[in-house]
Amino acid sequence: KRNNADITVCGYRWVDKEGKNLKSFHMNSMVCSGKEILNEYLVNNINEWLVLVVACNKLFKRSLFDEIRFPYGKLHEDSFVVHELLYTANTVAVIEDECYFYFQNEESIVGKKYTYKRLDDIEAFINRMEFYIDNRLSVYMLMKNFDMYIRKWFEAYNLGDYHEKNFRGRVKELQKMYRKLAKKLIRQDISVKKRLSV
Protein backbone atom coordinates (compact mmCIF):
# COMPACT_ATOMS: atom_id res chain seq x y z
CA LYS A 1 0.00 0.00 0.00
CA ARG A 2 2.88 2.36 0.85
CA ASN A 3 4.28 2.02 -2.69
CA ASN A 4 0.86 1.95 -4.40
CA ALA A 5 1.98 -1.33 -5.99
CA ASP A 6 -0.10 -3.07 -8.62
CA ILE A 7 1.45 -6.38 -7.56
CA THR A 8 3.04 -7.29 -4.24
CA VAL A 9 5.28 -10.37 -4.14
CA CYS A 10 6.52 -12.19 -1.05
CA GLY A 11 8.79 -15.16 -0.45
CA TYR A 12 7.25 -18.52 0.36
CA ARG A 13 8.01 -21.98 1.69
CA TRP A 14 7.16 -25.51 0.66
CA VAL A 15 5.99 -27.31 3.80
CA ASP A 16 4.88 -30.86 4.62
CA LYS A 17 1.71 -31.83 6.49
CA GLU A 18 3.46 -31.23 9.82
CA GLY A 19 4.40 -27.72 8.72
CA LYS A 20 8.08 -28.60 8.39
CA ASN A 21 9.95 -26.32 5.98
CA LEU A 22 11.03 -28.33 2.91
CA LYS A 23 12.37 -25.48 0.81
CA SER A 24 12.38 -21.68 0.84
CA PHE A 25 12.04 -19.27 -2.09
CA HIS A 26 12.62 -15.54 -1.91
CA MET A 27 14.11 -12.54 -3.68
CA ASN A 28 15.72 -9.41 -2.32
CA SER A 29 13.25 -6.67 -1.46
CA MET A 30 12.78 -4.09 -4.24
CA VAL A 31 10.29 -1.80 -5.92
CA CYS A 32 10.35 -1.61 -9.72
CA SER A 33 8.13 -1.85 -12.79
CA GLY A 34 6.73 -5.11 -14.07
CA LYS A 35 8.69 -4.73 -17.31
CA GLU A 36 11.93 -4.43 -15.32
CA ILE A 37 11.04 -7.68 -13.55
CA LEU A 38 10.46 -9.44 -16.88
CA ASN A 39 13.59 -8.07 -18.52
CA GLU A 40 16.06 -8.43 -15.68
CA TYR A 41 14.91 -10.82 -12.99
CA LEU A 42 12.71 -13.51 -14.42
CA VAL A 43 14.79 -16.72 -14.64
CA ASN A 44 17.98 -15.03 -13.43
CA ASN A 45 18.12 -18.11 -11.20
CA ILE A 46 15.71 -20.89 -10.34
CA ASN A 47 14.89 -19.39 -6.93
CA GLU A 48 13.76 -16.09 -8.46
CA TRP A 49 11.93 -18.01 -11.16
CA LEU A 50 9.86 -19.89 -8.61
CA VAL A 51 9.09 -16.70 -6.69
CA LEU A 52 7.86 -14.85 -9.77
CA VAL A 53 6.12 -17.44 -11.93
CA VAL A 54 3.47 -18.58 -9.42
CA ALA A 55 0.39 -16.61 -8.32
CA CYS A 56 -0.07 -17.92 -4.77
CA ASN A 57 2.50 -15.58 -3.19
CA LYS A 58 1.15 -12.39 -4.77
CA LEU A 59 -1.47 -9.74 -4.16
CA PHE A 60 -2.88 -8.19 -7.34
CA LYS A 61 -4.84 -5.03 -7.96
CA ARG A 62 -8.25 -6.08 -9.20
CA SER A 63 -7.98 -3.82 -12.26
CA LEU A 64 -5.20 -6.03 -13.68
CA PHE A 65 -7.83 -8.66 -14.41
CA ASP A 66 -10.01 -6.37 -16.51
CA GLU A 67 -8.43 -7.85 -19.64
CA ILE A 68 -6.44 -10.84 -18.33
CA ARG A 69 -7.92 -14.15 -17.21
CA PHE A 70 -6.51 -17.45 -16.00
CA PRO A 71 -7.12 -20.12 -18.67
CA TYR A 72 -9.91 -22.59 -18.00
CA GLY A 73 -9.06 -26.25 -17.44
CA LYS A 74 -5.26 -25.93 -17.44
CA LEU A 75 -2.76 -27.19 -14.92
CA HIS A 76 -0.08 -24.64 -14.01
CA GLU A 77 -2.62 -21.96 -14.93
CA ASP A 78 -0.60 -19.24 -13.23
CA SER A 79 2.32 -19.88 -15.61
CA PHE A 80 0.05 -18.85 -18.49
CA VAL A 81 -0.69 -15.35 -17.19
CA VAL A 82 1.76 -14.12 -14.52
CA HIS A 83 4.09 -12.64 -17.16
CA GLU A 84 1.15 -10.73 -18.68
CA LEU A 85 0.15 -9.40 -15.27
CA LEU A 86 3.74 -8.32 -14.55
CA TYR A 87 3.98 -6.64 -17.96
CA THR A 88 0.82 -4.66 -17.23
CA ALA A 89 1.87 -3.63 -13.72
CA ASN A 90 3.37 -0.16 -13.35
CA THR A 91 4.78 -0.92 -9.90
CA VAL A 92 5.79 -4.24 -8.38
CA ALA A 93 6.86 -4.42 -4.73
CA VAL A 94 8.89 -7.46 -3.67
CA ILE A 95 9.48 -8.35 -0.03
CA GLU A 96 11.89 -11.15 0.82
CA ASP A 97 9.95 -12.31 3.90
CA GLU A 98 8.46 -15.79 3.47
CA CYS A 99 4.82 -14.96 4.17
CA TYR A 100 3.16 -17.83 2.28
CA PHE A 101 3.35 -21.53 3.20
CA TYR A 102 2.65 -23.89 0.29
CA PHE A 103 1.62 -27.39 1.38
CA GLN A 104 3.31 -30.08 -0.71
CA ASN A 105 0.57 -32.68 -1.05
CA GLU A 106 1.82 -35.96 -2.51
CA GLU A 107 -1.77 -36.82 -3.49
CA SER A 108 -2.27 -33.66 -5.55
CA ILE A 109 -2.54 -33.79 -9.35
CA VAL A 110 1.04 -32.63 -9.87
CA GLY A 111 2.26 -35.02 -7.18
CA LYS A 112 0.93 -38.08 -8.98
CA LYS A 113 1.75 -39.80 -12.28
CA TYR A 114 3.01 -37.58 -15.14
CA THR A 115 -0.05 -37.55 -17.41
CA TYR A 116 -0.68 -35.59 -20.59
CA LYS A 117 -2.28 -32.81 -18.51
CA ARG A 118 1.12 -32.05 -16.99
CA LEU A 119 2.22 -31.00 -20.49
CA ASP A 120 0.19 -27.82 -19.98
CA ASP A 121 3.33 -26.47 -18.34
CA ILE A 122 5.18 -26.76 -21.65
CA GLU A 123 2.37 -24.94 -23.45
CA ALA A 124 2.70 -22.16 -20.87
CA PHE A 125 6.40 -21.83 -21.73
CA ILE A 126 5.59 -21.58 -25.43
CA ASN A 127 3.01 -18.88 -24.71
CA ARG A 128 5.47 -16.98 -22.55
CA MET A 129 8.22 -17.10 -25.21
CA GLU A 130 5.74 -15.87 -27.81
CA PHE A 131 4.78 -13.04 -25.46
CA TYR A 132 8.45 -12.06 -25.15
CA ILE A 133 8.82 -12.02 -28.94
CA ASP A 134 5.60 -10.08 -29.60
CA ASN A 135 6.47 -7.42 -27.01
CA ARG A 136 10.18 -7.30 -27.90
CA LEU A 137 11.30 -8.01 -24.38
CA SER A 138 14.83 -9.04 -23.38
CA VAL A 139 16.38 -11.48 -25.87
CA TYR A 140 18.56 -12.83 -23.07
CA MET A 141 15.55 -13.59 -20.90
CA LEU A 142 13.76 -15.12 -23.88
CA MET A 143 16.65 -17.54 -24.26
CA LYS A 144 16.55 -18.28 -20.55
CA ASN A 145 12.89 -19.19 -20.96
CA PHE A 146 13.88 -21.41 -23.87
CA ASP A 147 16.43 -23.16 -21.64
CA MET A 148 13.72 -23.87 -19.06
CA TYR A 149 11.43 -25.04 -21.87
CA ILE A 150 14.00 -27.64 -22.95
CA ARG A 151 14.36 -28.84 -19.36
CA LYS A 152 10.59 -29.34 -19.18
CA TRP A 153 10.73 -31.54 -22.29
CA PHE A 154 13.44 -33.69 -20.68
CA GLU A 155 11.18 -34.04 -17.66
CA ALA A 156 8.28 -35.06 -19.89
CA TYR A 157 10.37 -37.61 -21.82
CA ASN A 158 11.69 -39.14 -18.60
CA LEU A 159 8.41 -39.28 -16.67
CA GLY A 160 5.69 -39.31 -19.32
CA ASP A 161 3.76 -42.36 -20.54
CA TYR A 162 4.13 -42.46 -24.33
CA HIS A 163 1.83 -45.47 -24.51
CA GLU A 164 -1.01 -43.18 -23.48
CA LYS A 165 -2.85 -42.00 -26.60
CA ASN A 166 -3.69 -38.59 -25.17
CA PHE A 167 -0.05 -38.07 -24.22
CA ARG A 168 1.23 -38.73 -27.75
CA GLY A 169 -1.45 -36.48 -29.25
CA ARG A 170 -0.64 -33.65 -26.85
CA VAL A 171 3.09 -33.93 -27.63
CA LYS A 172 2.38 -33.56 -31.37
CA GLU A 173 0.16 -30.55 -30.68
CA LEU A 174 2.90 -28.85 -28.63
CA GLN A 175 5.55 -29.60 -31.25
CA LYS A 176 3.35 -27.91 -33.86
CA MET A 177 2.93 -24.88 -31.57
CA TYR A 178 6.70 -24.65 -31.08
CA ARG A 179 7.45 -24.84 -34.82
CA LYS A 180 5.10 -21.89 -35.32
CA LEU A 181 6.91 -20.01 -32.54
CA ALA A 182 10.33 -20.78 -34.05
CA LYS A 183 9.25 -19.32 -37.40
CA LYS A 184 8.10 -16.16 -35.64
CA LEU A 185 11.45 -15.86 -33.85
CA ILE A 186 13.36 -16.21 -37.12
CA ARG A 187 11.25 -13.49 -38.71
CA GLN A 188 11.75 -11.07 -35.82
CA ASP A 189 14.30 -8.33 -36.34
CA ILE A 190 16.95 -9.47 -33.85
CA SER A 191 20.48 -8.46 -34.78
CA VAL A 192 23.20 -11.06 -35.32
CA LYS A 193 25.20 -9.36 -32.58
CA LYS A 194 22.40 -9.90 -30.06
CA ARG A 195 21.93 -13.50 -31.13
CA LEU A 196 25.63 -14.25 -30.70
CA SER A 197 25.78 -12.55 -27.31
CA VAL A 198 23.06 -14.77 -25.79
C-alpha positions in Angstrom: 0.0 0.0 0.0 2.9 2.4 0.8 4.3 2.0 -2.7 0.9 2.0 -4.4 2.0 -1.3 -6.0 -0.1 -3.1 -8.6 1.5 -6.4 -7.6 3.0 -7.3 -4.2 5.3 -10.4 -4.1 6.5 -12.2 -1.0 8.8 -15.2 -0.5 7.2 -18.5 0.4 8.0 -22.0 1.7 7.2 -25.5 0.7 6.0 -27.3 3.8 4.9 -30.9 4.6 1.7 -31.8 6.5 3.5 -31.2 9.8 4.4 -27.7 8.7 8.1 -28.6 8.4 10.0 -26.3 6.0 11.0 -28.3 2.9 12.4 -25.5 0.8 12.4 -21.7 0.8 12.0 -19.3 -2.1 12.6 -15.5 -1.9 14.1 -12.5 -3.7 15.7 -9.4 -2.3 13.2 -6.7 -1.5 12.8 -4.1 -4.2 10.3 -1.8 -5.9 10.3 -1.6 -9.7 8.1 -1.8 -12.8 6.7 -5.1 -14.1 8.7 -4.7 -17.3 11.9 -4.4 -15.3 11.0 -7.7 -13.6 10.5 -9.4 -16.9 13.6 -8.1 -18.5 16.1 -8.4 -15.7 14.9 -10.8 -13.0 12.7 -13.5 -14.4 14.8 -16.7 -14.6 18.0 -15.0 -13.4 18.1 -18.1 -11.2 15.7 -20.9 -10.3 14.9 -19.4 -6.9 13.8 -16.1 -8.5 11.9 -18.0 -11.2 9.9 -19.9 -8.6 9.1 -16.7 -6.7 7.9 -14.8 -9.8 6.1 -17.4 -11.9 3.5 -18.6 -9.4 0.4 -16.6 -8.3 -0.1 -17.9 -4.8 2.5 -15.6 -3.2 1.1 -12.4 -4.8 -1.5 -9.7 -4.2 -2.9 -8.2 -7.3 -4.8 -5.0 -8.0 -8.2 -6.1 -9.2 -8.0 -3.8 -12.3 -5.2 -6.0 -13.7 -7.8 -8.7 -14.4 -10.0 -6.4 -16.5 -8.4 -7.9 -19.6 -6.4 -10.8 -18.3 -7.9 -14.2 -17.2 -6.5 -17.5 -16.0 -7.1 -20.1 -18.7 -9.9 -22.6 -18.0 -9.1 -26.3 -17.4 -5.3 -25.9 -17.4 -2.8 -27.2 -14.9 -0.1 -24.6 -14.0 -2.6 -22.0 -14.9 -0.6 -19.2 -13.2 2.3 -19.9 -15.6 0.0 -18.8 -18.5 -0.7 -15.3 -17.2 1.8 -14.1 -14.5 4.1 -12.6 -17.2 1.2 -10.7 -18.7 0.2 -9.4 -15.3 3.7 -8.3 -14.5 4.0 -6.6 -18.0 0.8 -4.7 -17.2 1.9 -3.6 -13.7 3.4 -0.2 -13.3 4.8 -0.9 -9.9 5.8 -4.2 -8.4 6.9 -4.4 -4.7 8.9 -7.5 -3.7 9.5 -8.4 0.0 11.9 -11.1 0.8 9.9 -12.3 3.9 8.5 -15.8 3.5 4.8 -15.0 4.2 3.2 -17.8 2.3 3.4 -21.5 3.2 2.7 -23.9 0.3 1.6 -27.4 1.4 3.3 -30.1 -0.7 0.6 -32.7 -1.1 1.8 -36.0 -2.5 -1.8 -36.8 -3.5 -2.3 -33.7 -5.5 -2.5 -33.8 -9.4 1.0 -32.6 -9.9 2.3 -35.0 -7.2 0.9 -38.1 -9.0 1.7 -39.8 -12.3 3.0 -37.6 -15.1 -0.1 -37.6 -17.4 -0.7 -35.6 -20.6 -2.3 -32.8 -18.5 1.1 -32.1 -17.0 2.2 -31.0 -20.5 0.2 -27.8 -20.0 3.3 -26.5 -18.3 5.2 -26.8 -21.7 2.4 -24.9 -23.4 2.7 -22.2 -20.9 6.4 -21.8 -21.7 5.6 -21.6 -25.4 3.0 -18.9 -24.7 5.5 -17.0 -22.6 8.2 -17.1 -25.2 5.7 -15.9 -27.8 4.8 -13.0 -25.5 8.5 -12.1 -25.1 8.8 -12.0 -28.9 5.6 -10.1 -29.6 6.5 -7.4 -27.0 10.2 -7.3 -27.9 11.3 -8.0 -24.4 14.8 -9.0 -23.4 16.4 -11.5 -25.9 18.6 -12.8 -23.1 15.6 -13.6 -20.9 13.8 -15.1 -23.9 16.6 -17.5 -24.3 16.5 -18.3 -20.5 12.9 -19.2 -21.0 13.9 -21.4 -23.9 16.4 -23.2 -21.6 13.7 -23.9 -19.1 11.4 -25.0 -21.9 14.0 -27.6 -22.9 14.4 -28.8 -19.4 10.6 -29.3 -19.2 10.7 -31.5 -22.3 13.4 -33.7 -20.7 11.2 -34.0 -17.7 8.3 -35.1 -19.9 10.4 -37.6 -21.8 11.7 -39.1 -18.6 8.4 -39.3 -16.7 5.7 -39.3 -19.3 3.8 -42.4 -20.5 4.1 -42.5 -24.3 1.8 -45.5 -24.5 -1.0 -43.2 -23.5 -2.8 -42.0 -26.6 -3.7 -38.6 -25.2 -0.1 -38.1 -24.2 1.2 -38.7 -27.7 -1.4 -36.5 -29.2 -0.6 -33.7 -26.9 3.1 -33.9 -27.6 2.4 -33.6 -31.4 0.2 -30.5 -30.7 2.9 -28.9 -28.6 5.5 -29.6 -31.2 3.3 -27.9 -33.9 2.9 -24.9 -31.6 6.7 -24.6 -31.1 7.4 -24.8 -34.8 5.1 -21.9 -35.3 6.9 -20.0 -32.5 10.3 -20.8 -34.0 9.3 -19.3 -37.4 8.1 -16.2 -35.6 11.5 -15.9 -33.8 13.4 -16.2 -37.1 11.2 -13.5 -38.7 11.7 -11.1 -35.8 14.3 -8.3 -36.3 16.9 -9.5 -33.9 20.5 -8.5 -34.8 23.2 -11.1 -35.3 25.2 -9.4 -32.6 22.4 -9.9 -30.1 21.9 -13.5 -31.1 25.6 -14.2 -30.7 25.8 -12.5 -27.3 23.1 -14.8 -25.8 
